[in-house]
Amino acid sequence: MATSRDEDFSEYVAHRRPVLYRTALMLCGDPHWAEDIVQNALGKLYRSWRRVSRMESVDAYARRVVVSSHLDDVRRPWRRERPVLSADLDQPNRATPDFGDEEALWQALRELPVGQRRVVVLRHYWGLSVAEVAADLGVSTGTVKSQAAVALTKLRQALAEPTLTSGGDR
Amino acid sequence: MNEQHEHDVTQGFERLAARMQPSDTLVTADLSRSRSQARRRTALVSGVAGLAVAGVIGGAALLVPSGEADLPVAGAPSASDSTTALAPASASPSQAPTPSKQAEPQASQSSGSGRTGPDEWAMIAAFDRKVDDLTQAWRPAMLDALDPSGRHLDKKFSNLDDGLNEAGRFVTGTSVGWSTPGESGMGVVTVKADTVGRPGCTSYEKVACEKLSAPEGTRGAWRWTEFGTTFHRVLRADGSTVVVGTNRHFGNNSLTPVKSMDITQADILRLAADPRIRITDTMRTLYDEFAAAQDKVMKKTMGN
């Protein structure tokens, strides 16, 4: 029987899962890994739901859990499943990648160090202030500013010169 | 950087997000998985064997923000409106496909604040190779029991799982694709083994757990179904357990299930009882060394 907790949690997931998924995908770059991150984050969110749902912003909590889950994965890569790519295998059915005019930006985002990537995703996808990003990541505002400056230089170049940076490792 | 440049990048992220098509995961599935995770964690933390694991996790929780801790959240952004469907900075959903797999950002770890020594990473790499070797060694037993013709099981396994089981003991396993020549779709056979297990089903949902007749030379066998996968578990004479799961749909690797998997329960139990499906003493020793290296890496990484 569904409880109030389950109903509230389900309603939140129905509305906000796409945002959490896109956040995870921007951070990790892999759709399947992003799904894992989101599912892991939702599991943590569910466990803390009674407390979290009383917070001013469930989104803020969920966002931090997604970022932390990605961070955990990066720090402990041996805990992840490691797909083996081989011509002998039936390859996964993945949707055709199509970032269109945004391919260069996507590639540039992928090439950013993970710390810079986190900063720009929180700044420019979530629209957080420097102080909010610093609070989310547990770093100083100076660190956020310096990482954002370096990252934005690279991303601006991708936006201005898409033909020079597209292609990457595809 | 000026405001115009920042604005351009923000707009770029909006367009990027609009091209990211989330999966059609059902909310009920998310809820079910989340409840399962909650039960697993409860079982882990309350278990005596889980104390060691909880120690590591607890230590880590003191050093790094975690989704399970009380998180001091930043001020509520405009995105906190739960009616915003697409993104904090996006306006409309898109039907565009998701991006393909990209190079993982492993190399970029070195540019982060953490630093790890080559010894630890070499240890981890060596462990991975050993586990790969071990799992590859299971393939002959899998072929003998499930696919004598060699027409169905993938030649290489598609992933690797390892960690601790509900008793806090090392468990490793793999999922192997199952296909039929001339037919689209892919099923999966999952095999996991531990060194010491517990009798009964290991489902975290309230599912029917059926006790089966134990294969010769074993102490017990059980069967249950969870999330579309049928699991068989055998407790062997040495106290180890093997779980074999079969599902007509390998959801990670294919959108289409196979029409059928010509595998009988007797085949599966024979595989689970096969002594070739085992974790060697060498593996156990190596895992202890690996765990120590892992702990060292975590402390180094998180300590900065």
Contacts between the chains, C-beta under 8 A, distances in Angstrom:
chain1	res1	chain2	res2	distance
A	6	B	31	5.9
A	6	B	35	7.8
A	9	B	31	6.4
A	9	B	34	7.1
A	10	B	27	4.9
A	10	B	28	7.4
A	10	B	30	7.6
A	10	B	31	5.3
A	11	B	82	7.9
A	12	B	82	6.3
A	13	B	27	5.2
A	13	B	30	5.0
A	13	B	31	7.1
A	14	B	27	4.9
A	15	B	82	4.8
A	15	B	83	6.6
A	15	B	84	7.9
A	15	B	85	6.6
A	16	B	82	6.0
A	17	B	22	6.6
A	17	B	25	7.2
A	17	B	27	7.7
A	17	B	30	6.9
A	18	B	22	4.5
A	18	B	85	6.6
A	18	B	86	6.3
A	18	B	87	7.5
A	18	B	93	7.2
A	19	B	79	7.1
A	19	B	84	7.3
A	19	B	86	7.0
A	19	B	87	5.3
A	19	B	88	6.7
A	21	B	20	7.3
A	21	B	22	4.4
A	21	B	23	7.5
A	22	B	17	4.8
A	22	B	20	4.7
A	22	B	22	7.2
A	22	B	87	5.9
A	25	B	20	5.5
A	25	B	98	7.1
A	25	B	99	7.1
A	26	B	13	7.7
A	26	B	16	7.3
A	26	B	17	7.7
A	26	B	20	7.9
A	28	B	104	7.6
A	28	B	105	7.3
A	29	B	99	7.4
A	29	B	101	7.7
A	29	B	102	3.9
A	29	B	103	7.4
A	29	B	104	6.9
A	29	B	105	6.7
A	30	B	101	5.0
A	30	B	102	6.3
A	30	B	104	6.8
A	31	B	23	7.7
A	31	B	98	4.5
A	31	B	99	6.7
A	31	B	100	7.8
A	31	B	101	7.2
A	32	B	101	7.5
A	32	B	252	6.5
A	33	B	104	7.8
A	35	B	23	6.2
A	35	B	25	7.6
A	39	B	30	7.1
A	39	B	33	5.7
A	39	B	34	7.8
A	40	B	37	7.6
A	40	B	67	7.9
A	41	B	67	6.1
A	42	B	30	5.4
A	42	B	33	7.2
A	42	B	34	5.0
A	43	B	33	6.6
A	43	B	34	4.6
A	43	B	36	7.8
A	43	B	37	3.2
A	43	B	38	6.7
A	44	B	37	7.7
A	44	B	67	3.9
A	44	B	68	5.4
A	45	B	34	7.3
A	45	B	67	7.3
A	46	B	31	7.5
A	46	B	34	3.6
A	46	B	35	6.7
A	46	B	37	7.1
A	46	B	38	5.8
A	47	B	34	7.8
A	47	B	37	7.2
A	47	B	38	4.7
A	47	B	41	6.6
A	47	B	68	6.9
A	48	B	67	7.9
A	48	B	68	7.0
A	51	B	70	7.6
A	55	B	73	6.7
A	56	B	73	7.9
A	56	B	76	5.1
A	56	B	80	7.7
A	57	B	73	6.1
A	57	B	75	7.8
A	57	B	76	3.6
A	57	B	77	7.3
A	57	B	80	4.1
A	58	B	80	7.4
A	58	B	82	7.4
A	59	B	76	7.3
A	59	B	77	7.1
A	59	B	79	5.7
A	59	B	80	4.2
A	59	B	82	7.2
A	60	B	73	3.7
A	60	B	74	5.7
A	60	B	75	7.7
A	60	B	76	5.9
A	60	B	77	6.9
A	60	B	80	6.5
A	61	B	71	5.7
A	61	B	73	5.4
A	64	B	65	6.8
A	64	B	67	6.9
A	64	B	71	4.9
A	64	B	73	6.2
A	65	B	67	3.2
A	65	B	71	7.4
A	66	B	67	7.9
A	68	B	64	7.6
A	68	B	65	5.6
A	68	B	66	5.4
A	68	B	67	4.7
A	69	B	67	5.9
A	71	B	64	7.3
A	72	B	66	7.6
A	74	B	105	7.0
A	74	B	106	7.9
A	74	B	109	6.2
A	75	B	109	7.9
A	75	B	114	7.0
A	75	B	297	8.0
A	75	B	298	6.9
A	75	B	301	5.2
A	75	B	302	7.2
A	76	B	294	7.3
A	76	B	298	7.1
A	77	B	106	6.4
A	78	B	124	5.1
A	78	B	127	7.1
A	78	B	128	6.3
A	78	B	294	7.1
A	79	B	163	7.1
A	81	B	159	3.9
A	81	B	160	6.2
A	81	B	161	6.3
A	82	B	128	7.5
A	82	B	159	6.5
A	82	B	160	5.7
A	83	B	158	6.1
A	83	B	159	5.9
A	84	B	156	5.4
A	84	B	157	6.9
A	84	B	158	6.1
A	84	B	159	7.5
A	86	B	155	7.7
A	86	B	156	5.4
A	88	B	154	7.0
A	88	B	155	4.6
A	88	B	156	6.0
A	89	B	154	5.5
A	89	B	155	7.5
A	89	B	156	6.2
A	89	B	158	6.3
A	89	B	177	6.6
A	90	B	154	7.2
A	90	B	177	5.8
A	90	B	179	5.7
A	90	B	186	5.4
A	90	B	253	6.6
A	90	B	254	6.7
A	91	B	253	7.8
A	92	B	101	8.0
A	92	B	252	6.8
A	92	B	253	4.6
A	92	B	254	7.2
A	93	B	253	7.3
A	93	B	254	5.5
A	93	B	255	4.5
A	93	B	256	7.7
A	94	B	98	7.4
A	94	B	100	5.4
A	94	B	101	6.6
A	95	B	21	6.7
A	95	B	97	3.3
A	95	B	98	4.9
A	95	B	100	7.7
A	96	B	97	5.3
A	96	B	100	7.4
A	97	B	97	6.9
A	97	B	98	7.7
A	97	B	99	4.7
A	97	B	100	3.6
A	98	B	19	6.9
A	98	B	96	6.1
A	98	B	97	5.6
A	99	B	16	6.9
A	99	B	19	5.5
A	99	B	99	6.2
A	100	B	19	6.8
A	100	B	96	7.8
A	101	B	15	7.4
A	102	B	12	6.5
A	102	B	15	5.2
A	102	B	16	4.9
A	102	B	19	6.2
A	105	B	12	4.7
A	105	B	13	7.8
A	105	B	15	7.9
A	105	B	16	5.9
A	106	B	16	6.1
A	106	B	99	6.4
A	109	B	16	7.6
A	110	B	102	5.0
A	110	B	103	6.8
A	110	B	105	7.2
A	112	B	108	7.2
A	113	B	105	7.6
A	113	B	108	4.1
A	113	B	111	3.6
A	113	B	112	6.5
A	114	B	105	5.0
A	114	B	108	4.9
A	114	B	109	6.5
A	114	B	111	7.6
A	114	B	112	5.9
A	115	B	111	6.8
A	115	B	112	4.8
A	115	B	113	7.0
A	116	B	111	7.9
A	117	B	105	7.2
A	117	B	108	7.7
A	120	B	9	7.2
A	120	B	13	7.8
A	121	B	13	7.7
A	124	B	6	7.4
A	124	B	9	5.2
A	124	B	10	4.5
A	124	B	12	7.8
A	124	B	13	4.5
A	124	B	89	7.1
A	125	B	13	4.7
A	125	B	17	6.4
A	125	B	87	6.5
A	125	B	88	6.4
A	125	B	89	5.9
A	126	B	77	6.1
A	126	B	79	5.8
A	126	B	88	4.7
A	126	B	89	7.2
A	127	B	10	7.2
A	127	B	77	5.9
A	127	B	78	6.5
A	127	B	79	6.5
A	127	B	88	5.1
A	127	B	89	5.0
A	128	B	74	6.3
A	128	B	77	5.8
A	129	B	75	7.9
A	131	B	74	7.5
A	132	B	74	3.6
A	132	B	75	5.8
A	132	B	77	6.9
A	133	B	74	7.5
A	135	B	72	6.8
A	135	B	73	7.6
A	135	B	74	4.3
A	136	B	73	7.6
A	136	B	74	5.1
A	138	B	64	8.0
A	138	B	65	5.3
A	148	B	1	7.8
A	149	B	1	6.0
A	152	B	1	5.1
A	152	B	5	6.4
A	152	B	6	6.9
A	152	B	9	5.9
A	153	B	1	7.5
A	155	B	9	5.2
A	155	B	12	7.1
A	156	B	1	7.8
A	156	B	5	5.4
A	156	B	8	7.0
A	156	B	9	6.7
A	159	B	8	5.8
A	159	B	9	6.9
A	159	B	12	5.6
A	168	B	102	7.5
A	168	B	103	7.5
A	169	B	102	7.0
A	169	B	103	4.6
A	170	B	100	7.0
A	170	B	102	7.9
